[in-house]
């Protein structure tokens, strides 16, 4: 994958190099304005070129020059290892006096040190190598047009085709969940930055590799245990619309994709990224600020899932604030330090979180129906209220006698930010009903899930014999505190 990425005189990046050779995942950490997003923008310039944008004015603008320095070229260089070959692509733009937009200064692509094409100004040179013959074919193009999209590849095994396809399929993501719906008419393998074409991306991936659904389903059921399936039915003509079905012992409900919460949409995107890397990869994924729409405990599992998946092939870069990974420890050196502006840090981090995901997005059918318009459209947060915990990980269920006890438990739960490990159950309606519910409904399930603990929250009301009655319904193998 990427061995070297170099940028000069582009926005806040001056003489900037990202030496990520040998790393399958990198977490870029820095405060706002330190340059994390600009790294993604620089990659986006190369991605646009591979996807067919060749007008210089659509790629870089005079305002992108670092501190307005027009006497220094804007330069992008990337070195990538694909299928055992090393590809080196470089492009430089200049902004002469009297010009209104930048133009090409130099451009070139080489494979294992041998040039595929070179360019100086308007002249493009194509080396032609055949048995007993070596010559160079030259042609001229407008110096405001990039040559890479114009030079024609010979076949799908042509190194030029392989490099352009890899570059165009880079996943540079800055999702805006509130704008993401599940409708689609076309199919694509190249989602846009905001992933507003998620439905088309989902359809395109499954049309290309139907087996990718199993990978999507596998990941999503780890983070949303009540997920049953995802359907993409025809709704007229060539149009399709994603529908997500959830089911548990309390019932089932089907929701249109746009009614999922922001965090759930991010998990959906993550699942498709993982599947795309398996069936279309190896891919490079740059995800900017994943902590914008996920709670801190979820960010850890989210990034760890990406890191583990890309270890077998591909590369993932994530940008976030220092506060988004408070429980992580650095395991690699600083990748870069900008000399002319606020510090830019890049480290690969190892996560110390548990193996299993929190499962915090598991909700009952009733809760999903009540919250079907999304977490940003109702006063109660789905992450803090009425959440189902991951029953396969250690967790605590609190069974309150009345509403006063329920509020007490909720306050304790939210104050300590333990909503992913503690679930407050509905009010039982009296201390006797607490004991009855525990004996009939919960003892059996505690045997099935060894990591489950129960708190029976009842009032004694001055009657100390209630403690003895509570002890009587607790099996001998359980403990009483």
C-alpha positions in Angstrom: 0.0 0.0 0.0 1.2 3.6 0.6 4.9 3.8 1.1 5.2 7.6 1.0 2.9 10.6 0.6 4.4 14.0 0.2 2.7 17.4 -0.1 4.3 20.9 -0.5 2.8 24.4 -0.5 -0.8 23.2 -0.2 -2.8 25.0 2.5 -1.1 24.4 5.8 1.1 21.6 4.5 4.6 22.7 3.7 7.3 20.1 2.9 5.0 17.6 4.6 5.6 13.9 4.3 3.5 11.1 5.8 5.9 8.1 6.1 3.4 5.3 6.6 5.4 2.5 4.9 4.7 -0.8 6.6 1.7 0.4 8.6 -1.7 -1.0 7.9 -3.5 1.6 10.1 -2.7 5.1 11.3 -4.6 7.4 13.7 -3.9 11.1 13.1 -4.3 13.0 16.3 -4.4 16.8 16.6 -6.4 19.8 17.7 -8.7 21.7 15.3 -6.7 23.5 12.6 -3.7 21.2 13.0 -4.0 19.8 9.5 -5.8 16.4 9.8 -8.5 17.3 7.3 -6.0 18.9 4.9 -4.3 15.5 4.6 -7.6 14.1 3.4 -8.1 17.0 1.0 -4.6 16.4 -0.5 -5.5 12.7 -1.0 -8.8 13.9 -2.5 -7.0 15.9 -5.2 -5.3 12.6 -6.4 -8.6 10.7 -6.1 -10.4 13.3 -8.3 -7.7 13.0 -10.9 -8.1 9.2 -11.1 -11.9 9.6 -11.3 -11.6 11.7 -14.4 -11.4 15.3 -13.2 -8.5 16.7 -15.2 -9.1 20.5 -15.2 -6.5 22.1 -12.9 -9.0 24.7 -11.8 -11.3 22.0 -10.4 -8.4 20.4 -8.4 -6.4 23.3 -6.9 -7.2 27.0 -6.6 -5.0 30.1 -5.9 -6.5 30.2 -2.4 -4.9 26.7 -1.7 -1.4 28.1 -1.9 0.2 28.1 1.5 0.3 31.7 2.7 -0.4 32.8 -0.9 3.1 31.9 -2.1 2.8 31.8 -5.9 6.5 31.6 -6.5 6.6 28.0 -5.0 5.0 25.1 -6.9 2.2 23.0 -5.3 3.4 19.5 -5.3 1.8 16.1 -4.6 3.7 12.8 -4.6 2.5 9.3 -3.7 4.4 6.0 -3.7 2.2 2.9 -3.5 3.0 -0.8 -3.6 0.4 -2.9 -5.5 0.6 -6.5 -6.5 4.3 -6.5 -5.8 5.1 -3.5 -7.9 6.0 0.0 -6.7 4.0 2.9 -8.4 5.3 6.4 -8.1 3.0 9.3 -9.2 4.0 13.0 -8.9 2.3 16.2 -10.1 3.3 19.8 -9.6 1.3 23.0 -10.3 2.7 26.5 -10.8 0.9 29.9 -10.7 2.8 32.3 -12.9 2.2 36.1 -12.7 -0.7 37.2 -14.8 -2.5 33.8 -14.7 -5.9 33.4 -13.1 -5.6 29.7 -12.4 -2.7 27.3 -11.8 -1.2 25.1 -14.6 0.8 21.9 -14.8 4.5 22.2 -14.2 5.6 18.6 -14.1 3.7 15.2 -14.0 4.7 11.6 -14.2 4.0 8.0 -13.4 6.6 5.3 -12.9 6.4 1.6 -12.1 9.4 -0.1 -10.5 11.4 2.9 -11.5 10.5 2.7 -15.2 8.4 5.7 -16.5 5.0 5.0 -17.9 4.8 8.6 -18.9 6.5 11.9 -18.1 5.4 15.5 -18.7 7.0 18.9 -18.6 4.6 21.8 -19.2 2.4 20.9 -22.1 4.5 18.1 -23.5 3.7 14.5 -22.6 6.2 11.7 -23.3 5.3 8.0 -23.6 8.2 5.5 -23.7 7.4 2.7 -26.2 9.3 -0.4 -25.4 9.2 -3.5 -27.8 11.7 -6.2 -28.6 14.7 -4.6 -30.3 13.0 -1.2 -30.3 12.8 1.6 -27.8 11.4 5.0 -28.6 9.5 7.9 -27.1 6.2 9.1 -28.4 5.3 12.7 -27.6 2.2 14.8 -27.8 1.0 18.1 -26.4 -2.0 18.9 -24.4 -3.4 22.1 -22.7 -1.2 22.8 -19.7 -4.4 23.4 -17.7 -5.3 19.7 -18.1 -3.9 16.7 -16.1 -2.6 13.9 -18.3 -3.3 10.9 -16.1 -7.1 10.7 -17.0 -6.2 11.2 -20.7 -3.4 8.6 -21.2 -5.2 5.4 -22.4 -4.5 2.1 -20.7 -4.2 -1.0 -22.9 -6.0 -3.6 -20.8 -7.1 -4.3 -17.2 -3.6 -5.8 -16.6 -1.9 -2.6 -17.7 -0.1 -1.0 -14.7 -1.7 2.3 -15.7 -5.2 0.8 -15.3 -4.3 -0.9 -12.0 -3.0 2.3 -10.5 -5.8 4.5 -11.7 -8.4 2.0 -10.4 -6.8 1.8 -7.0 -6.5 5.6 -6.8 -10.1 6.2 -7.8 -11.4 3.6 -5.3 -9.7 5.3 -2.3 -12.4 5.9 0.3 -12.1 9.4 1.6 -15.0 9.8 4.0 -16.4 12.8 5.9 -20.0 11.5 6.5 -22.9 13.8 7.4 -25.4 11.2 8.7 -28.4 13.7 8.6 -28.0 13.9 4.8 -27.7 10.2 4.2 -30.7 8.3 3.0 -31.2 4.8 1.6 -32.7 5.5 -1.8 -30.7 4.8 -5.0 -31.2 4.6 -8.7 -27.7 4.0 -9.9 -24.9 1.8 -8.5 -21.4 2.9 -7.6 -18.2 1.5 -6.1 -16.9 5.1 -5.5 -18.9 6.9 -2.8 -18.7 10.6 -2.4 -17.2 12.4 0.6 -20.3 12.9 2.6 -21.6 9.3 1.7 -24.9 10.8 0.6 -25.0 8.1 -2.1 -24.8 5.3 0.5 -27.7 3.4 -1.1 -26.0 3.5 -4.5 -22.7 2.3 -2.9 -24.5 -0.5 -1.1 -26.2 -1.6 -4.3 -23.0 -1.4 -6.3 -20.9 -3.4 -3.9 -23.5 -6.2 -3.7 -24.0 -6.2 -7.4 -20.3 -6.6 -7.9 -19.8 -9.1 -5.0 -23.0 -10.6 -3.6 -21.0 -12.4 -0.9 -20.1 -9.0 0.6 -23.4 -9.0 2.4 -22.2 -11.7 4.8 -19.3 -9.4 5.9 -21.6 -6.5 6.4 -24.0 -8.6 8.4 -21.2 -10.1 10.5 -19.9 -6.7 11.7 -23.3 -5.1 12.2 -24.6 -7.9 14.4 -21.6 -7.3 16.7 -22.5 -3.6 17.3 -26.3 -3.9 16.9 -27.2 -7.4 18.3 -30.9 -7.0 17.5 -30.3 -6.5 13.8 -32.2 -9.1 11.7 -31.4 -8.1 8.1 -31.1 -5.3 5.5 -33.2 -5.3 2.4 -33.0 -3.2 -0.7 -36.2 -3.7 -2.5 -37.3 -2.1 -5.8 -39.7 0.8 -5.3 -40.4 1.6 -8.9 -38.4 1.6 -12.1 -34.7 1.3 -11.3 -35.1 2.9 -7.9 -34.4 1.0 -4.6 -34.7 1.9 -1.0 -32.9 0.4 2.0 -35.0 -1.0 4.8 -33.4 -2.3 8.1 -35.2 -4.9 10.2 -34.6 -5.3 13.9 -35.9 -8.2 16.1 -35.6 -9.5 19.6 -37.7 -11.2 22.2 -39.8 -8.0 22.6 -40.8 -7.8 19.0 -39.6 -6.7 15.6 -39.7 -3.5 13.5 -38.6 -2.5 10.0 -37.2 1.0 9.5 -36.3 3.0 6.4 -32.5 3.7 6.4 -33.0 7.4 6.9 -34.7 6.8 10.2 -31.6 5.3 11.8 -29.6 7.4 14.3 -26.4 9.2 13.3 -24.3 6.6 15.1 -26.1 3.6 13.5 -25.6 5.1 10.0 -21.9 5.4 10.8 -21.8 1.7 11.8 -23.5 0.9 8.5 -20.8 2.8 6.6 -18.1 1.1 8.6 -19.6 -2.3 7.7 -19.6 -1.5 4.0 -16.0 -0.2 4.2 -14.9 -3.5 5.7 -16.7 -5.5 3.1 -15.3 -3.3 0.2 -11.8 -3.9 1.4 -12.3 -7.6 1.4 -13.9 -7.9 -2.0 -12.5 -4.9 -3.9 -9.3 -4.3 -2.0 -6.8 -3.7 -0.9 -8.2 -0.2 -0.4 -7.0 3.0 1.3 -9.7 4.4 3.6 -9.3 7.9 5.1 -12.1 8.6 7.6 -12.1 12.2 8.9 -13.3 12.7 12.5 -15.2 9.4 13.2 -15.8 10.7 16.8 -18.2 13.4 15.5 -21.2 11.1 15.6 -20.1 8.3 18.0 -19.9 8.2 21.8 -16.3 7.7 23.1 -16.7 4.0 24.0 -18.1 3.3 20.5 -15.2 5.2 18.8 -12.7 2.7 20.2 -14.4 -0.4 19.0 -15.2 1.3 15.7 -11.5 2.2 15.0 -10.3 -1.2 16.3 -12.6 -3.0 13.8 -11.1 -1.0 11.0 -7.5 -1.6 12.2 -8.0 -5.4 12.5 -9.8 -5.7 9.1 -7.1 -3.8 7.3 -4.2 -5.7 8.8 -4.8 -8.5 6.2 -4.5 -5.9 3.4 -5.4 -2.3 2.7 -4.7 0.8 4.8 -6.9 3.0 7.0 -6.2 6.5 8.2 -8.5 8.1 10.8 -8.3 11.7 12.0 -9.6 12.7 15.4 -9.2 15.0 18.4 -6.9 14.0 21.3 -10.0 13.7 23.5 -11.4 11.0 21.3 -9.0 8.3 22.4 -8.3 8.9 26.1 -7.8 5.2 26.9 -5.4 4.4 24.1 -1.6 4.1 24.4 0.8 5.2 21.6 2.9 2.4 20.0 4.6 4.3 17.2 6.6 7.4 16.8 5.3 10.8 15.7 4.7 10.7 11.9 5.0 14.3 11.1 5.6 17.7 12.7 4.7 20.8 10.7 7.3 23.5 11.1 5.2 26.6 10.3 1.9 26.3 12.2 0.3 24.6 15.1 1.6 21.1 15.9 0.4 18.2 13.8 0.7 14.8 15.3 0.3 11.4 13.7 0.5 8.2 15.7 -0.6 4.6 15.3 -2.4 3.7 18.5 -3.2 0.3 20.1 -6.6 0.1 21.8 -6.9 -1.4 25.3 -10.7 -1.8 25.1 -12.4 -5.2 25.5 -12.6 -7.6 22.6 -16.3 -7.4 22.2 -18.2 -4.3 21.1 -20.4 -2.5 23.6 -23.6 -3.4 21.8 -25.1 -0.1 22.9 -27.2 0.3 19.8 -29.3 -2.7 20.7 -32.8 -1.4 21.4 -36.2 -3.0 21.8 -38.8 -2.8 19.0 -40.9 -0.4 21.1 -37.9 1.9 21.6 -37.0 1.9 17.9 -40.6 2.8 17.0 -40.6 5.6 19.6 -37.3 6.9 18.2 -37.8 6.2 14.5 -37.3 9.8 13.5 -33.6 9.8 14.6 -31.6 10.8 17.7 -31.4 14.4 16.6 -35.2 14.9 16.5 -36.3 14.1 19.9 -35.3 15.2 23.4 -34.2 11.9 24.8 -30.8 10.6 23.7 -30.9 7.0 22.5 -27.5 6.4 23.9 -28.4 7.3 27.5 -31.9 6.1 27.9 -33.5 2.7 27.6 -30.5 1.1 26.0 -30.0 -2.7 25.9 -26.5 -3.8 26.9 -24.3 -6.4 25.3 -25.5 -9.6 27.0 -22.4 -11.5 26.1 -20.1 -9.0 27.9 -20.2 -8.3 31.7 -23.1 -6.1 32.5 -25.6 -5.1 35.1 -29.4 -5.0 35.0 -31.2 -2.8 37.5 -34.8 -3.7 38.3 -36.5 -0.8 40.2 -39.5 -1.0 42.4 -41.0 2.4 41.4 -40.3 5.5 39.4 -38.3 7.2 42.2 -35.9 4.3 42.3 -35.7 4.3 38.5 -34.7 8.0 38.5 -32.1 7.2 41.2 -30.6 4.4 39.0 -30.7 6.5 35.9 -28.8 9.4 37.7 -26.2 7.0 38.9 -25.8 5.4 35.5 -25.5 8.6 33.5 -23.2 10.4 36.1 -20.6 7.6 35.7 -21.1 7.2 31.9 -21.9 3.5 32.4 -24.8 3.4 30.0 -23.0 0.8 27.9 -22.6 -1.6 30.9 -25.8 -0.9 33.0 -29.3 -1.1 31.8 -32.2 0.2 34.0 -35.3 -2.0 33.4 -38.9 -0.7 33.4 -40.5 -0.1 36.8 -41.9 -3.4 38.3 -44.7 -1.7 40.2 -44.0 -2.7 43.8 -41.4 -4.5 45.8 -43.2 -7.8 45.7 -43.4 -7.6 41.9 -39.6 -7.0 41.8 -39.0 -10.3 43.5 -41.6 -12.1 41.4 -40.2 -10.8 38.1 -36.7 -11.7 39.2 -37.7 -15.3 40.2 -39.8 -16.0 37.1 -38.0 -14.0 34.3 -34.4 -13.3 35.3 -32.9 -16.3 37.1 -33.0 -18.4 34.0 -31.4 -15.7 31.9 -28.6 -15.2 34.4 -27.8 -18.9 34.1 -27.6 -18.4 30.3 -25.4 -15.3 30.5 -22.7 -15.7 33.1 -21.6 -12.1 32.8 -25.0 -10.8 33.9 -25.5 -9.2 37.4 -28.8 -8.0 38.8 -29.6 -5.2 41.2 -33.0 -5.5 42.8 -33.8 -1.9 43.9 -36.6 -2.0 46.5 -37.6 0.1 49.5 -37.8 -1.6 52.9 -40.3 1.0 54.2 -39.2 0.1 57.8 -39.9 -3.6 57.3 -36.6 -5.4 57.6 -38.2 -8.8 56.9 -38.3 -7.8 53.2 -34.6 -8.5 53.0 -35.2 -12.0 54.2 -37.9 -12.5 51.6 -35.6 -11.2 48.9 -32.9 -13.6 50.0 -35.4 -16.4 49.8 -36.0 -16.0 46.0 -32.3 -15.8 45.2 -30.9 -19.3 44.4 -28.1 -20.6 46.6 -25.5 -20.2 43.9 -26.2 -16.5 43.6 -24.8 -14.0 46.1 -26.6 -11.4 48.1 -24.9 -8.1 48.9 
